[in-house]
Amino acid sequence: MFDLKAFEAVNWNRSQHELTKVFWDQQWKQIWFPEEIAVSKDIKQWQDFAHQDTYKKVLGGLTLLDTIQTNIGMNEIARFEPNLQEKALYTVFASFEAIHAKSYSYIFTTLCTNSEIDAIFDWVKRNEYLQYKAKRISDVYLSIKEGDEVTLWKAMFASVMLESFLFYSGFFFPLYLGGQGTLRNSAEVISLILRDESIHGVAIGFFAQQRFKQFTAEQKEQLTVWAYEFLLDLYHNEVSYTNDLYAETGLSPDVKSYVRYNANKALMNIGFEVMFPDEEVNPIVMNGIRNEGSTYDFFSQKGSTYAVAKVTPITDDTFRF
């Protein structure tokens, strides 16, 4: 007889934490497909739209990040997560990330020519700021070691930074335009993606917090220093990326405010203190988050003028909806 380790089946009848099933159920309640949105209705506006280049680059950058999150991020975290229920949850999240990546191509296919699409995907490979943040995040994902809780926590932190922070420089433009009646159907696709990313950031942040509690005081101190340095590095790169991406629009200051707001939100998701002070964030973008039906909108804020954005810590009460 060979001395083999027994394979274990996931048992959903016994749960380490009841929120695993809450996140699972909520994600499936939100299932959607890009073909359900009539993006073709945007074609007429697109033909006369003055900032096509910026819009295409925004979608190209988002496609890269969702590709990384599908093929590397969720796969690596799920691979090394010992809890089978959480592992299953992350594989579901990966499926939705794949839908997101395909959704941008759906918008591309509807609005752009093949040569325009090829040019954008070439730009994605050449943009230094976009490639930098992709590499920084991916390197953390690929550094997880078997049985090493610290490297797994770092990967979860990186995932929350990606889903709750780095996506939002790209989300800004479609939501901003859609809120003013421009390319509204494309913006609807983005709002659906954002709705999923909200769950992913909150869920992975929550489980990262549970893991963090198990570390020694010395480990917590070291990881906190690493985390803020990591975020600050990503933020400086994001400022450069925003300046480059939105150069022709004059929207860079508004985008950077939105980026800082979401950086704070990401830190709250992970259970850390915020880094940036409260500031005014464009309400058109804040109200671009879909909030209807069975959806729980974690982060929407209403207003008809500029609003002071405030983030709220994530607690168990957040999930009583």
Backbone hydrogen bonds, N-H to C=O, Kabsch-Sander energy under -0.5 kcal/mol:
donor,donor_aa,acceptor,acceptor_aa,energy
4,L,2,F,-1.5
12,W,10,V,-0.7
14,R,11,N,-0.9
20,T,17,H,-1.8
21,K,18,E,-0.5
22,V,18,E,-1.2
23,F,19,L,-2.8
24,W,20,T,-2.1
25,D,21,K,-3.1
26,Q,22,V,-2.5
27,Q,23,F,-2.3
28,W,24,W,-1.9
29,K,25,D,-2.0
30,Q,26,Q,-0.9
30,Q,27,Q,-0.7
31,I,28,W,-1.4
36,E,33,F,-2.1
37,I,34,P,-2.2
39,V,37,I,-2.2
41,K,38,A,-1.8
42,D,39,V,-2.5
43,I,40,S,-1.5
46,W,42,D,-2.6
47,Q,43,I,-1.9
48,D,44,K,-0.6
48,D,45,Q,-0.9
49,F,46,W,-1.3
52,Q,49,F,-0.6
55,Y,51,H,-2.1
56,K,52,Q,-2.8
57,K,53,D,-2.2
58,V,54,T,-2.6
59,L,55,Y,-2.1
60,G,56,K,-2.2
61,G,57,K,-2.6
62,L,58,V,-2.1
63,T,59,L,-2.2
64,L,60,G,-1.8
65,L,61,G,-1.9
66,D,62,L,-2.4
67,T,63,T,-2.1
68,I,64,L,-2.2
69,Q,65,L,-2.3
70,T,66,D,-2.1
71,N,67,T,-2.7
72,I,68,I,-2.4
73,G,68,I,-2.3
74,M,69,Q,-2.4
76,E,72,I,-3.0
77,I,73,G,-2.3
78,A,74,M,-2.5
79,R,75,N,-2.4
80,F,76,E,-1.7
81,E,77,I,-1.2
84,L,82,P,-0.5
87,K,83,N,-2.4
88,A,84,L,-2.0
89,L,85,Q,-2.1
90,Y,86,E,-2.3
91,T,87,K,-1.5
92,V,88,A,-1.6
93,F,89,L,-2.2
94,A,90,Y,-2.1
95,S,91,T,-1.5
96,F,92,V,-1.7
97,E,93,F,-2.2
98,A,94,A,-1.9
99,I,95,S,-1.6
100,H,96,F,-2.3
101,A,97,E,-2.4
102,K,98,A,-2.0
103,S,99,I,-1.8
104,Y,100,H,-1.4
105,S,101,A,-1.0
106,Y,102,K,-1.7
107,I,103,S,-1.8
108,F,104,Y,-2.7
109,T,105,S,-3.2
110,T,106,Y,-1.6
111,L,107,I,-2.3
112,C,108,F,-3.1
117,I,113,T,-2.3
118,D,114,N,-2.6
119,A,115,S,-1.9
120,I,116,E,-1.8
121,F,117,I,-2.1
122,D,118,D,-1.6
123,W,119,A,-2.1
124,V,120,I,-2.3
125,K,121,F,-1.0
126,R,122,D,-1.0
126,R,123,W,-0.7
127,N,123,W,-2.0
128,E,126,R,-0.6
131,Q,127,N,-2.4
132,Y,128,E,-1.8
133,K,129,Y,-2.0
134,A,130,L,-1.9
135,K,131,Q,-2.3
136,R,132,Y,-2.7
137,I,133,K,-2.1
138,S,134,A,-2.3
139,D,135,K,-2.8
140,V,136,R,-1.2
141,Y,137,I,-1.9
142,L,138,S,-2.6
143,S,140,V,-1.1
144,I,141,Y,-1.1
148,D,145,K,-2.3
149,E,147,G,-0.8
152,L,148,D,-1.6
153,W,149,E,-2.4
154,K,150,V,-2.4
155,A,151,T,-1.8
156,M,152,L,-2.0
157,F,153,W,-2.7
158,A,154,K,-2.6
159,S,155,A,-2.1
160,V,156,M,-2.2
161,M,157,F,-2.4
162,L,158,A,-2.1
163,E,159,S,-2.7
164,S,160,V,-2.7
165,F,161,M,-1.0
166,L,161,M,-2.5
167,F,162,L,-1.5
168,Y,165,F,-1.2
169,S,166,L,-0.6
170,G,167,F,-1.1
171,F,167,F,-1.9
172,F,168,Y,-1.6
175,L,171,F,-1.9
176,Y,172,F,-2.8
177,L,173,F,-2.5
178,G,174,P,-2.9
179,G,175,L,-2.1
180,Q,177,L,-1.5
181,G,178,G,-1.6
182,T,177,L,-2.5
187,A,183,L,-1.9
188,E,184,R,-1.6
189,V,185,N,-1.3
190,I,186,S,-1.7
191,S,187,A,-2.5
192,L,188,E,-1.8
193,I,189,V,-2.0
194,L,190,I,-2.9
195,R,191,S,-1.8
196,D,192,L,-1.5
197,E,193,I,-2.5
198,S,194,L,-2.1
199,I,195,R,-1.1
200,H,196,D,-2.3
201,G,197,E,-2.8
202,V,198,S,-2.0
203,A,199,I,-3.0
204,I,200,H,-2.5
205,G,201,G,-1.7
206,F,202,V,-2.3
207,F,203,A,-2.3
208,A,204,I,-2.1
209,Q,205,G,-2.0
210,Q,206,F,-1.7
211,R,207,F,-1.8
212,F,208,A,-2.5
213,K,209,Q,-1.6
214,Q,211,R,-1.3
215,F,212,F,-1.6
220,K,216,T,-2.7
221,E,217,A,-2.1
222,Q,218,E,-2.3
223,L,219,Q,-2.8
224,T,220,K,-2.2
225,V,221,E,-2.0
226,W,222,Q,-2.4
227,A,223,L,-2.7
228,Y,224,T,-2.2
229,E,225,V,-2.1
230,F,226,W,-2.5
231,L,227,A,-2.6
232,L,228,Y,-2.6
233,D,229,E,-2.1
234,L,230,F,-2.1
235,Y,231,L,-2.7
236,H,232,L,-2.4
237,N,233,D,-1.9
238,E,234,L,-2.3
239,V,235,Y,-2.3
240,S,236,H,-1.7
241,Y,237,N,-2.6
242,T,238,E,-2.7
243,N,239,V,-2.4
244,D,240,S,-2.1
245,L,241,Y,-3.1
246,Y,242,T,-2.7
247,A,244,D,-0.8
249,T,246,Y,-1.6
250,G,246,Y,-1.2
251,L,246,Y,-0.6
255,V,251,L,-2.5
256,K,252,S,-2.6
257,S,253,P,-1.7
258,Y,254,D,-2.0
259,V,255,V,-2.4
260,R,256,K,-2.4
261,Y,257,S,-2.3
262,N,258,Y,-2.1
263,A,259,V,-2.0
264,N,260,R,-2.2
265,K,261,Y,-1.9
266,A,262,N,-2.4
267,L,263,A,-2.0
268,M,264,N,-2.4
269,N,265,K,-2.2
270,I,266,A,-1.4
271,G,267,L,-0.6
271,G,268,M,-0.9
272,F,267,L,-3.0
281,V,307,A,-2.3
285,V,282,N,-0.7
286,M,282,N,-1.8
287,N,283,P,-2.3
288,G,285,V,-1.6
289,I,286,M,-0.7
295,T,292,E,-1.8
297,D,295,T,-0.7
298,F,296,Y,-0.8
301,Q,286,M,-0.7
307,A,281,V,-1.3
309,A,279,E,-2.4
309,A,307,A,-0.7
314,I,268,M,-0.7
318,T,315,T,-1.4
319,F,316,D,-1.5
320,R,317,D,-1.5
321,F,319,F,-1.2
